[in-house]
């Protein structure tokens, strides 16, 4: 991984964890299996990213370690529920063709490919 790719991915993780923060305040998403699963995927990808960044000679460019610390803080502050149920299956979520947590994951996937 080169520096440009690392910075792009870091920005993507900042976005994805920020969306997770926001969705934890949503009355349906905060109790939804979609949020739990999306978070687990994002967190797993971030762990792999951390290992790849550690292998970079010299780490991230000087303007980005602060963002990396912010991403760590953001992730650490997330209290993701376990044993959740799909809110769509329960008939609570009225978003027809979209799942907000999965949409954040889809954006991250596009950024990190």
N, C-alpha and C positions, 0 to 999 in steps of 0.2 A: 504494500500500500504506500502511495506517495503522500506528500503533505497536502496537496490539493484535495485528494480523496478523503483524507482523514478529517480535514476541516469541514468538508461538505457533509460527511457522515455525522460529525459531532453536532453540527447545526440541525440535522435531521432528528437526532436523538433529543436535543433540547426541545424541539417542536413537539415530538411525540410524547415526551414526559409532561410537557406543559398541557397538552390536550388531556392527558390522563388526570392531571391536577384539576382541570376544569370539570371534567366529567364526574369526578368524585363528589361534586356539588349538585349534580343533576339527580333529581329524585328517582329516576328510572335506571339510568346508566350505573349509578353507584351500587346498585344491587344486582347487576346483570352479569351473566356468564360471559357475554361478549367482551365486557371490560376486563374481566379477569383473564380471559384467554389472550386478548390483545396485549395486555400488560406482560404476561408471561413470555410471549414471543418477543416483545420489544426488549425486555430485561435480558433475555437470553442473547439476543443480538448485540446488546450493549456490552455484555460480558466478553463476547468474542472480540468486539471492537477494542475494548480495553487491552486485551492481550496483543492485538495487532499494533496498537499505538505504542505499547511498551517496547515493541521490537523496532520502532522507528529510530533511526540514528538522530539523537538530539531532541526527540519528542516533537510536540506540536510547535508551530511558529509562535513567537513571543506574545502575540495578541490573543491567543486562544487558550492558554492554560486557565485563565479566569473563567472562560465559558465552560471548560471541562469541570471545574470545581462547582460551578452553578448547576450543571447537569447532575453531578453526584448529589448535591444538596436536594435538588428537585426530586430525584429518584428516592432518596432516603426518606423524604417527607411524605411519600405516598403510602397510604394505609389501604392497600388493595384487599377487598373482601375475599373470603374463600367460601366454598360451598354455595355458590350463587346459582340462580336459575335464569333462564332466558326470559327476559321481560316481554319479548314479542310472543313467545309461546304462552305466556300467562295472560296475554291480551292487554298488557299495560302500555307497551311502547306503540305509539301511533305513527312512527316514521315508516312509511311504506316500503321503500326499496333501498333504504340506507341504514347502516348501523354506524353510529358516530365513532365508537372505539375502533371498529374495523376500518373505517375510512382513514383514521390517523395512521393505522398500521399500513394501509395501502400507500399512503404518501411516503412513509418511511421506507418502504420496500422500493419505491421508485427512486428515492434519493440514494439508497445504499447499494443499488445494483451496479 
